[in-house]
Amino acid sequence: MLRPPVETTPRPPERPHPRDGMTRRTFLTVSGTAMVVAAENSGRVRDLPFRQVHLDFHTGQWIPDVGRDFDASEFLGVLQKARVNSINVFAKCQHGYAYYDTAIAAKHPSLKIDLLGRMIGALRPAGIAVNYYYCLTWDALAASRHPEWRILDRDGKPVIFGGHNNGVEWQQVCLNSPYLDQVERENEEILTRYRADGAWFDIAWTPPAGCFCRWCREERAQLGLADSPADIKRHNKRVAKKAEARLTALVHRHWPEALVFYNSRTVLGIRDELENYSHIEIESLPTGGWGYTHLQQRTRHMRTLGKQLVGMNGRFHKSWGDFGGLKNQAALDFEVLSFLANGTRCCVGDQLHPRGKLDHATYDRVGRIYEKVAALEEYARGTRAVTDIGVISTAVAMPETTSGLTTPDIGFTNMLVELHQQFDILDLESRLEDYRLIILPDEIPPSPGLVEKLRRYMAAGGALLATHRSLLDAGRGDFAISEFGVKYLGQSKYRDEFFFAKTDCFPGLPEYPYFLYQRGVSIAAARDAEVLATYGHPYFDRSPEHYSSHVQTPCDRRTAEPFVVLRGRTAYVANPIFTSYAADGYGVYKQVIAELIRRLMPEPVLRAQNLPSTAQVTLGEQRDERRLVLHLLHYPCTRRAPNLDIIEEAGLLKNVRLEVRTPAPKRVRLVPAGAELPVRHESGYSVFTVPQVEGHQAIVIEV
């Protein structure tokens, strides 16, 4: 939550920072660097627990003896031993069955006890917070009983969610149908009969292609909305906000201080829904299809929205419901510590056996990492990210945001994390003035509002880096701003181009024709612009009739045609370099971007020059305690199965030299151990060396 700024002795900032809009962000100006911090919301939401579990319980009607082995004291004891202090337990699952005593909903046919009631009754008096889980649009029972409620496509066929093992697919029901009335009645019963700490609503989903059930078609007609992508998106948003508003009001009518969260919607474009959210949770199972980039991307945007965050992974080897699949301890440690390092609370996803007995092996592993989290909580509570780069997400150009990541977003997220840059991910409503450098990756369209914001930002001294077609105005056939000093000429002359970097501009790149795995554009550079790299042309473009060797034709000649251009505090690269990094992984592209960042922002908030790219480093600030908190993580992962990255051991680092831009520090120490590190203050930086990191190390800089 926002707090009064602590007294500091700052030097004048490098450029003026407007102080409006302070409800979402605040500043600590230290030694000439604007250190941007994302504030947690200052509403009525209490400080969220750090050691949470999400206990899935999707149980089909064919399973007998549901809850037979549940023992409340044993259940509590396992969670306490694992140091869990908050849990989501099930009221209604995706099969459509309830796990409590109900006169309205469909209780699971083989459940003989009030499982929800017994869990709440055992946990809350012992100090473990409990939220009840209720699934929304995935309701197999409602879909079978009321086929008219199903989400339908344009052809009137049910929209189903596939991808599960053995051909299982979830039938989905529409939140714009009378199903929402049933949902409201069932939650009214839960809220009347029980007292928990919050409601956790899952699969609050609207189909990107639109729903064509009778209620959606009729409502769009009444509102004058067509079936175009833009109007479908508007209608989907209306349906989601209406459902969220009704359910949040219902929960708070009974439990005014309750947490309320809607899963499946925490994507770019959620700002206008957040009034119905107490906090934000980021479901991100790296081995379950999300991948290890997902959390890095999501948290860097969600932390700018003014809400407390919870990161959720899974204890599974793969994904939800992977019974018998137990995650390696090192992987669980890395994922949970990544949550902490990126400013989120921690939640481990599990799935309860139908008989109601927790698995001891699972909670032994959860307990090991939660012991570490408990020791670090005082250095995580109230921490806000310290960043100096803002990157506009390419999802702003998508017709409908989804839970996946765009290819350019994957590219720039991986690249900047590997370069140890401190950055946030922005949307079109974000404050650009909070950052020293803005990056426009590959395909950011030139909306009038964005162009005007960028002009104001650059006029105030901000730096800008753009690539490929970002800000290209198709109507006028040129870029929407002239500050780059480049003119658009069309596609690159050849499909398979090369580039030559000027060695005095890119000292880390030897003289060489570097291949461009994705096609770029041709540009002309203004006279006052500096050309840092130029195109190299092949002999010809390869075709079935005209080819040489195995893949691309080799480079024939170096040209004077500009490829990388620097002008003042702007830089431009004529290639989808972030898309290509995600698709092709060519390290040369990362070296190009690293040098451009260095030129545009020569004094970043953090330098970690001898840290390998497989290690991660994040920087946060605790204003009340007048200290910075730095996390080093090194858990190398390898691909040992198709589409599955595995972490088996913690990595070892030695003598990591770090430079953090701060006022003169009082002291630097390792936490939670407390050992002090020698530190010196040079040119505005606190400089120190961490002797050893085995997997993870947190460092506190007291300023």
N, C-alpha and C positions, 0 to 999 in steps of 0.2 A: 504494500500500500504506500501511497505517497507520504513522505515525511518532510518536515522543514529541512532545508539544506544545512549541512554542518558548516562551521566556519573553516575556511581555508585561506591560504595566501597565494591566490593564483596570479600568474602573469597575464598580460592581455592576451586574449585569444587571437589566433592567426586570422580569423575572419569573424565578423559579427554573427551572432546567433540570435534570431528572434526568440522572444520568451513567451510568445502566445502558444496556445494549445497545450499548456502544461498539465492538463488532466491526464495525459497518456504518457508523457516522457519528461524527464528532468535531466539536468546536466551537472557534471562535476568537471570544471575546467582546471586541469592540472598541468602546470609547466608548459602551457601553450597548446595543449591538445584537448580538443573537445571530446570527452569520453561519454559516449551515449549510453544511457541506461534505460531499460524498459521497466516501467513501474507496474507493480501489481495493483489490482483494483482496490479502491478505498471504500467499497460498499460494506454491507453487513456480513460478508462471508468471512468466517473464522479462518485462522491459519490452518491450512490443510495438513493432514498427517503425511509423513515422508515414507512410511513403510506399509504399503498397501498390497492387497491381493484381490484379483478379480476372479471369482470362483464360478466358472461356467458350469451349467447343469442342464444341457439339452438332452432330454431323455425321451425316446420314442415309446409309444404305447405297447410295444412288443416286449419291453423289459419288465420282468417280474420283480417282486420284493424291493421296490424303490424305498430307500430310507431305512431298510431293515436293520442295518448295523449302526445307525447313527446313535452316538452317545455324546450328550452335550458337554459333559466334563472332559472327555477325551478330546473332543473337537476344540474346546477352548485351550486345553493344555498344549496341543500341537501348535496352535497359532501363537500362544504365548512364548513357547520355547523358541520359535522362529522369529520372535520379536516383531510380529505383525501388529500394527496398531489401527488398521482400517481394512474393511473387507466389503466387497459387493457380493451379496447372496441373492438367490433367485426367487422371484415371485412368479414370473411366467416366462417360459422358454420359447425357442423358435418352433418347436413342435406345436405350440399353442396351449400347453398344459400348465396348470397352476400347481404350486407346491405349498399351499396354505389352506386353511379351512375356509371354504368359499360357498356362498349361496348363489353366486352369479356366474363365475368363470367355470372352466372345465378342469377339475382336479385330475391329476394323473391317475389313471385307473388302478394302478397297483400301489399307490401311496397310502399308507395307513395312519400317518402321523402328520401333525402340523409342522412341517420341516422349517418353513420360514419363521414361524413363531418361536420354535425351540432355539433356532440359531440366534435370533434377536435377543431372546430372554437370557441366553447364556453369555453373550458377548458384551452387550452394552453395559450391564452392571460391572463387568470386569474392566471397563475402560477402553474396549476396542470399538471403534466407530463402525456402524453398519449402514450400508446403503442397499436398498432393494433394487433388483434388476427386473426390467420389464421390456420384452421385445415388441417392437411395433410392426413394421411392414412384413417381416418374415413370420408368418403365422400359418403353418400348414393346416391346422384344424379349422381356422376361420375360412381359409381358402376353399377347403373341401365342403364345408357346410354352406358357405355363401359364395358360390362362384361368381356371382354378379359383383362382388366387392373386389375382385382381382384387378391388378394393374394390367391393362391391355395395351398392345401395340397398335399401330395404325390399321392393321388388318384384322383387329379384333381378337388376336391370339394372346393368351396369358404370357406375361413377361416373367421369366424364371431366372433364378440365379444359379448358374452351373459352376463347373470347375471342381466339384467335390469328387472324392474317390468313389469308384464303383457306380458312376452315373447318377448319383443322388443330386437332386436339384431342389432348391427351396421355392415353393410357391409364394407369391407376394400379393399382399392386399393393399388397397389404396387408402391413404389417410384423408382423402377428400370424399370418401364414401361414408355410409352410415357406420362403417367399422369404427370410426373415430368416436362415435357415441358409445359403442360397446367398450372401447378402451377407457373412456372417461368413467363409465360406471364401475368397471373392474378396479380402477385405481382409487375411486372413491371408497370402495369397500376396503381396500388395503389400508388406506390412510385413516379410515375410521377404526379399524380393528387393531392396528399395530402402531408402534412409535419407533421409527428408525431415524437415521441422521440425514438421509437424502434419498432421492430417486434417480436411478440410472437407466435412461431410456436408450435402447439399442436399435439400430437399423432405422433411423429416422430418414428414410431414403425417398427421394423422388427421382424418377427415371429421366436421364438427360434427354432422351428422345421424346419424352412426354408420355402421359397416361391418356388413354382413349376410352376409359370407362364412361358410362353414361353421365356420371356426375361431373367429371372433368370436361367432357365435351360441352355439356350444357352450361357450365360455369364460364368457360372461355367464350362461348357465344354471347352470354349475358353481358360479359365485360368488354365485348368487342375485340377480343384477342383472336388472332389467326392461329394457324398451326405451323407458323414459321418458327425457325430455331429461336429467334429473339423473343417471340411471344410465349413460346413453350417455356423458355427460361424464366420469364416474368411470372408465368402461372405456377411453375414449380416452386419458386420462391414464396409466392403467396400461400400455397398449400402448406409448405413447411412452417412458415411463420405462424399461420393460423393454428396449426396443431400444437406447436411449441407454446404459444401464448395461452391456449386453453389448459394445457397440462401443467405448465408452471403456475398459473393462477390457482389451479386446483390443489397442487401440492402445498403452496404457501398459504392457502386458506386454512389448511389443517395444521401444517408445520411451518410457521413463518420463517424460521431460521434454517430450513432444510437446504441441502445442496441439491441442485438440479442440473443434469447434464444430458445432452443428446448426441449419441455417437453416430458416426458415418457422415457427419456434416462439418467436421473440423478441417476445412480446406480453404483455399484462397476464395474470398467472397463471403465470409461468415460474419463480417462486421455488423451488419444490420440485424442479425439474429441474437447477438450476445446479450441483449437485455433480458433474455429468458434463460441465460446460462449463469450459474454461480461461478463456474470455473471452466477451464478447457482441458480435455484429456486427449492425448495423442496415442492412438492404438498403433503399434509399430512392432510387429514380430519379424525381425530380420530374416529368419529362416522360413517364414511362413508366406513368402511372396512379396513382402514389403522391401526387403533388402536393407543393407546397413546404411545406405544413403538417406533413406526415408526420414528417419528421426532427425538427422542433421539438417535436412531441408525444412521439415515441418516446424521444428522448434524455433528456428531462426526467424520464421514469420510470426508464429503464434505468440511468441514472447513480446511482440511489439503491440499487442492488442489490449493490454491493460488488465489481463486476468491471470490469476494463479494457474500454473500448469501442472498436469500429471502426465508422466510418460508411462506407457504400458507395453511391456513385452510379453513373452510367454515362457514357461518352464519347459516347453515341448522341444523335442529335437527338430520338428518341423513346425506345424501350425496347430490351430485349435482342434481339440479332440484327438490328438495324437497319443492315445493311451499306450503306455509302454515306451514312449519316446521321451527320454530324459536328457535335458540340455547339459552340455559340459559345464562344469563349475566355472571355468575361465570365461566362457561365453556369457553366462549369466552375470558374472561379476562385471565384465566390460559393459554390457548393456545397461545394467542398473547404475553403474558409476557414470556412464555417459549421460543418463538422465540428470544425475546430480550436477555434473559438470556443465550441463547446458541450462541449468536453472529450473528444472522440473522436479516435482516429487516423483516417487518411484512406485510402480505398481507391477507386480508379477502376475501374469495370467496363468490360471490352473483350471482343471476341470475335475469336479468331484465325481468319484465312482458312484454309479446309481444306488448302491447300497448305503451311501452316506458316510463313508470312512475316508478320511484324509490319508494320503500316501506319505509315510514317514521319510522315505528317501528324498522325495521332492522338498519337504520342509526342512530337512537337514541342510540342503543346498541353499534354500531361501534364507535360512537362519544364518549361514556363514556370511552371506553378503549383507544381510540386514544388520548384522553386528557391526560391520564396517560403516554402513550408512548411519547407524545410531551415533557412532563416534564422530561423524562429520556433520551432523545436523546443525550444530551451532554455527558452522561456517557456510551453511547453505541457506539458512532461513533469512528471508528478506534480500537475498542476493539478486542483483540485476546485472544483465550482461553489459560489458564494456566493449563497444564496437566503434570502428571508424569508417567502415565501408557499408553502403547500402546497395543491394542488387535487386532490381525490379524483376519479379518472377514472370516468366513467359506464360504462366497460366492466366494472366490478365487478358490474353488474346484468345483464350479458349471459349467456344460457344457455351460450354457448361463445365464447371469444375468438377473433378472427380477425386477419388482418394489416391489415384496414381500420380506419378511425377512426369512432367514433360521431359523430353530428352535434353534440351538445353539446361533445364534446372538441375538435372542429374550431373551434367558436365561441369557447370560452374560451382555447384556445391562440393563435388569431389575435389575439384581443382583448388578451391580456396581453403578447404579443410587441410588438404595436403600441403599447401603453402603456409599453413598456420596463420592465416589472416583472420582477423576478428570482424565478423560481418553479420548483418541482418538481411532478411529477405523481405521485400516491400511489395505493396500493391499500389494502385493508382491514388489511394487516399493517404498514403504515408507522407510524413513530413520529410522532405529531402534535406532541409536545413540541419537536421540532426547528424549529418554525415559529412566527412571530409572528401569522400569519393563516392560517386554513383556509377554503377555499371549497368549498361543496357545490353543484355546478352542476345545476340543473333536475330531476334524477330519481335522486338517490342514496337507495336504500332504507334504512330504519332497522333494520339488523340489531342484535341485542342487544349484540354486541361493540363495534360502532361507536358506538352510543349511549353506552355506558359510557365508552369512550375520550374521546368528546367532552365528557362531563360532567367528567371528570378534567382535561382540557385547559382547559376554561373556568374551572374552579375555581382553576387555577394562573395565571390571568390571560390566557389566550389569547383571540384575537378570532375571530369566526365570521361568515361571509357565506353565506347560503343563498338559493336561488331556486326558485320554482315548487313542485314536489311533493317536493323533497328532504326526507327524514325524515318524510314523511307516512305515518302508520300507518293503512292502509286498514281494519284490523279495528276500531279505536276511532274512526275518522273524524276524527282530529285529528293534529297533529304530535307526534312522540315526545318532544320536549323542549319545555319551556315558556319557556326563556330568550329565545326570539325575541319573546315578547310578542304573539303572534298566534294566532288561532283559525281553523281551517279551516271554511268555510261551503259549499264546493262549487265548481262551475265558475263562472266569471265570468258575470254576468247576461246579457251579450250576447256573441255570437261575435266581433263586430268592435268592440272597445273602444278607447278613447283613454286617455292619462294626462296629468295636469297636474303639473308639478314646481313646488314652492315656490321662487321665485326666490332667496330668501335662503339656501336650502339647496343649490341648484344654480346658482351664479352664472353659469355658462357657458351655461345654457339659458334663452332668452327665454320669456316668457309665450306659451304655444302649446299647442293640443291635439295631442299626439304620438300617432300611430297605433300600435297594437300588432298586428303582423302575424301573431302566433300567439296562440291563446287561452290565457288564464291562469286564475287561480282567484280566488274571493272570500274575503276574510278580515275578521276583526274585530281591532282593536288593543287591547291592554291600556291601562289608564288611564295607566300610567307610561311608555308607549312614545311616541316622537316620530314622527309621521307626516310624511314628507318629500315624498310625492307621493300624489295621489289619482286615482281613476278619473274618466274623462269618458264619458258614455253617448251613443250615437248616437240618432237619431230612432227607428230600428228596424233590425233585421237584414235585410239584403238577401235577396230570394228572387225566383224567376221571376214570382211573382204580385204582388210588393210591392217596388218598387225605385225608385231615384232616381239619375240620372247613370250613370257608367261602372263604378265599382268599389264601394268601401264607401260607406255612407251617412255624411254628415258628422256631426260632433259636435253634439249638441243642448244638452247642459248639463254643467257641472262638478259633481261630487258630493263628498261628504265621505267616501266609501268609500276606505279605505286601500289604497295600491298599493305604496309603499316605506315600510318601518318600521325605525326605529333604536331599539335599547334596550340601554343599557350598551355592552358590547363585542360586540354582535351586530347584524346587519342582515339584512333579509329583503325580497326582491322577488317579487311575486305573479305572475310571468310567466316562461316558459321563455326567458329573455333571451339565454342563450348559444346555444341551439338556433336562435333567431330571428336572432342575429347571423350564424351560419353560413349560414342560408337566405336572409336578407333584407339583410344588410350595412348595417343602419341605424346610422349613426354616433352617434345620440343614445343608444342603449343603451350604447355604450362610454363615453360621458360620464357616464352614471349610475353605472356600475361604478367608473370612475376616482374619482368623488367619494366613493363609499362606502369604497373602499380608503384614500383620503386621511384620512377621518374615523376609520377603525378602526386605521390604521397611519400616523400623521402623520410619522414619521421613518423612511422606508424606507432600505434600505442604499444605494440609488442614485437620483439624480434627474438627468433629462436633459430639461430643460424646453423647450429650443429645438430638439430633435431631431425631424425629421418622422416620421410614423407608418410611412413606407416604409423607414426605417432601423432597424437592430437593434443592440442593445447587450447584452453579456453580461459578467459579472464572475466571476473565478475567483481562487483563492488557491494560492500555492506556499508551504507552511509552512516548508520547509527554508530557502528563500531569503528568508523574511520579506518577502514582497511580494505585492501583488495585481496581477492581469493583467486588463485591460479590453480588449474587442474592439468596435470600431465597424464596422458593415457597411452599405453602401448600394449596392445593385444593383437598381434598380426593375425590376419585370417587368410586362409587358403581355400581355393575351390577344389573340393574333393568329390563332388557329385554334380551332375547337371543342375544349374540354377541354385546351388546351395553352397554358401560360404561357411566354413567351419573355423571356429576358434577353439583351440585345445589347450594352449598354455599362455601364460602371461609372458610378455616380452621384457627384456632387460635392457635398460639404458644406463649409461655411466657418464658422469661429468657433463651434464646438460647446462650449457651457458644460456642464460635468459637476460634480456634487457627489457624493462617495463618502464614506460614513460610516466613518471610520478614526481611529486615534490620529494625533497630529501626524506628518506624513510627513517622511522624510528628503529625498526628491526624487521628482519625477514626470518620466518621460521617454518619448519615443516609441521604439518598438522595431520592427525591429532597427536603425534609423538611429542612435538614441542621443541625439537632440537633447532637451535638458531644457526643461520647460515651467515658467513661473512658477506657483507654487501658494501659497495661503494656507489657514489652518485656522480655520474659523468654526463655532462651535456644534457641534463634533464632526464636521464635514465637511471633507474636503479639496476645495477648490474650484479648478478650473483650466479653461482654454479650449484646445481643440485647434484650431489655426488652419485646417487643411484636411484633409479626408479624401477621397481619390479611390478609391472602392470599398471599401477596407479600411484600418484603422489599428489597431494594437495599442499599448496604453499600459501602462506599468509604474508602480505606486505602491509605493515602498519604504517600509515602515513599521517 
